[in-house]
C-alpha cells in the first residue's frame, strides 16, 4: 500500500469512527439486536464489524442512551437495543451539530 493509499484509508477510518455513534443511534429508533443492526448498517453502506458494534452498544447503554431487553426466540436469546428518551434527545442534539458542521464544511469546500 502506498503512503497516499494509507493516508486515505486513515482519513476514511477517522470519518467512519466519528459518525458511527450518530448512525447507530439513528437506527435504534426501532428496537434491533446487534446482528440485525450490523446488517442494516451494511445495507446502507456503513461497514461495521460486530467486534466494533457490540462494545459501542454496551457503552451507549451504560451512558444511559439505550434501553435493552432480551428476546427469547426459538433460535437463541438476543439482546434488543432501542433509544430511550435521553438517547432520543441526544440524537436530536447530535444531528443538529452534525448538520451545522456539514454546512460549514460544505461552504468551505465550495468557496471559489
C-alpha positions as a Markdown table, in Angstrom:
| # | Residue | x | y | z |
|---|---|---|---|---|
| 1 | Unk | 0.0 | 0.0 | 0.0 |
| 2 | Unk | 1.4 | 3.4 | -0.9 |
| 3 | Unk | 1.6 | 6.3 | 1.5 |
| 4 | Unk | -1.2 | 8.0 | -0.3 |
| 5 | Unk | -3.5 | 5.0 | 0.0 |
| 6 | Unk | -2.7 | 4.6 | 3.7 |
| 7 | Unk | -3.4 | 8.3 | 4.2 |
| 8 | Unk | -6.8 | 8.0 | 2.5 |
| 9 | Unk | -7.6 | 4.8 | 4.4 |
| 10 | Unk | -6.8 | 6.5 | 7.7 |
| 11 | Unk | -8.9 | 9.5 | 6.7 |
| 12 | Unk | -11.9 | 7.3 | 5.9 |
| 13 | Unk | -11.5 | 5.4 | 9.2 |
| 14 | Unk | -11.5 | 8.6 | 11.2 |
| 15 | Unk | -14.6 | 9.8 | 9.4 |
| 16 | Unk | -16.4 | 6.5 | 10.0 |
| 17 | Unk | -15.4 | 6.4 | 13.7 |
| 18 | Unk | -16.8 | 9.8 | 14.2 |
| 19 | Unk | -20.1 | 9.1 | 12.5 |
| 20 | Unk | -20.7 | 5.6 | 13.9 |
| 21 | Unk | -22.3 | 6.7 | 17.1 |
| 22 | Unk | -24.6 | 9.0 | 15.2 |
| 23 | Unk | -25.7 | 6.4 | 12.6 |
| 24 | Unk | -26.1 | 3.7 | 15.3 |
| 25 | Unk | -28.4 | 5.9 | 17.4 |
| 26 | Unk | -30.3 | 6.9 | 14.3 |
| 27 | Unk | -31.1 | 3.3 | 13.5 |
| 28 | Unk | -32.2 | 2.4 | 17.0 |
| 29 | Unk | -35.4 | 4.4 | 16.9 |
| 30 | Unk | -36.8 | 0.9 | 16.4 |
| 31 | Unk | -35.6 | -1.9 | 18.6 |
| 32 | Unk | -32.9 | -4.1 | 16.9 |
| 33 | Unk | -30.5 | -6.7 | 18.1 |
| 34 | Unk | -26.8 | -6.3 | 17.3 |
| 35 | Unk | -26.5 | -8.7 | 14.3 |
| 36 | Unk | -29.6 | -7.1 | 12.7 |
| 37 | Unk | -28.0 | -3.6 | 13.2 |
| 38 | Unk | -24.8 | -4.8 | 11.6 |
| 39 | Unk | -26.8 | -5.9 | 8.6 |
| 40 | Unk | -28.9 | -2.7 | 8.5 |
| 41 | Unk | -25.8 | -0.5 | 8.6 |
| 42 | Unk | -24.0 | -2.7 | 6.0 |
| 43 | Unk | -27.0 | -2.5 | 3.6 |
| 44 | Unk | -26.8 | 1.3 | 4.0 |
| 45 | Unk | -23.1 | 1.3 | 3.1 |
| 46 | Unk | -21.7 | 1.6 | 6.6 |
| 47 | Unk | -19.5 | -1.4 | 7.1 |
| 48 | Unk | -19.0 | -2.2 | 10.8 |
| 49 | Unk | -17.9 | -5.4 | 12.4 |
| 50 | Unk | -19.6 | -7.0 | 15.4 |
| 51 | Unk | -16.4 | -6.6 | 17.5 |
| 52 | Unk | -16.7 | -2.8 | 17.0 |
| 53 | Unk | -20.5 | -2.5 | 17.3 |
| 54 | Unk | -21.2 | -4.6 | 20.3 |
| 55 | Unk | -18.9 | -2.7 | 22.7 |
| 56 | Unk | -20.4 | 0.5 | 21.3 |
| 57 | Unk | -23.9 | -0.7 | 22.1 |
| 58 | Unk | -22.9 | -1.6 | 25.6 |
| 59 | Unk | -21.2 | 1.7 | 26.1 |
| 60 | Unk | -24.2 | 3.6 | 24.9 |
| 61 | Unk | -26.4 | 1.6 | 27.2 |
| 62 | Unk | -24.1 | 2.3 | 30.1 |
| 63 | Unk | -24.2 | 6.0 | 29.2 |
| 64 | Unk | -28.0 | 5.9 | 29.5 |
| 65 | Unk | -28.8 | 6.5 | 25.9 |
| 66 | Unk | -30.2 | 3.0 | 25.1 |
| 67 | Unk | -32.5 | 0.6 | 26.8 |
| 68 | Unk | -32.3 | -3.2 | 26.2 |
| 69 | Unk | -34.5 | -6.2 | 26.5 |
| 70 | Unk | -33.8 | -9.9 | 26.0 |
| 71 | Unk | -35.9 | -11.6 | 23.3 |
| 72 | Unk | -36.2 | -15.3 | 23.7 |
| 73 | Unk | -36.7 | -17.0 | 20.4 |
| 74 | Unk | -36.6 | -20.5 | 19.1 |
| 75 | Unk | -33.0 | -19.8 | 17.8 |
| 76 | Unk | -31.3 | -18.2 | 20.7 |
| 77 | Unk | -31.7 | -15.3 | 23.1 |
| 78 | Unk | -31.0 | -11.9 | 21.5 |
| 79 | Unk | -30.5 | -8.6 | 23.3 |
| 80 | Unk | -32.5 | -5.9 | 21.6 |
| 81 | Unk | -31.5 | -2.2 | 21.9 |
| 82 | Unk | -33.7 | 0.8 | 21.4 |
| 83 | Unk | -33.3 | 4.6 | 22.0 |
| 84 | Unk | -34.7 | 5.7 | 25.3 |
| 85 | Unk | -35.9 | 9.3 | 25.9 |
| 86 | Unk | -32.4 | 10.5 | 26.9 |
| 87 | Unk | -31.0 | 8.9 | 23.8 |
| 88 | Unk | -33.6 | 10.4 | 21.5 |
| 89 | Unk | -32.8 | 13.9 | 23.0 |
| 90 | Unk | -29.1 | 13.3 | 22.5 |
| 91 | Unk | -29.7 | 12.1 | 18.9 |
| 92 | Unk | -31.6 | 15.3 | 18.1 |
| 93 | Unk | -28.7 | 17.4 | 19.5 |
| 94 | Unk | -26.1 | 15.4 | 17.7 |
| 95 | Unk | -28.0 | 15.7 | 14.4 |
| 96 | Unk | -28.1 | 19.5 | 14.9 |
| 97 | Unk | -24.3 | 19.5 | 15.5 |
| 98 | Unk | -23.7 | 17.2 | 12.5 |
| 99 | Unk | -25.8 | 19.3 | 10.2 |
| 100 | Unk | -24.2 | 22.6 | 11.3 |
| 101 | Unk | -20.7 | 21.1 | 10.8 |
| 102 | Unk | -21.6 | 19.7 | 7.4 |
| 103 | Unk | -23.0 | 23.1 | 6.4 |
| 104 | Unk | -19.8 | 24.8 | 7.4 |
| 105 | Unk | -17.6 | 22.3 | 5.7 |
| 106 | Unk | -19.6 | 22.4 | 2.5 |
| 107 | Unk | -19.3 | 26.2 | 2.5 |
| 108 | Unk | -15.5 | 26.0 | 3.0 |
| 109 | Unk | -15.1 | 23.3 | 0.3 |
| 110 | Unk | -17.2 | 25.1 | -2.2 |
| 111 | Unk | -15.5 | 28.5 | -1.9 |
| 112 | Unk | -14.0 | 29.8 | -5.1 |
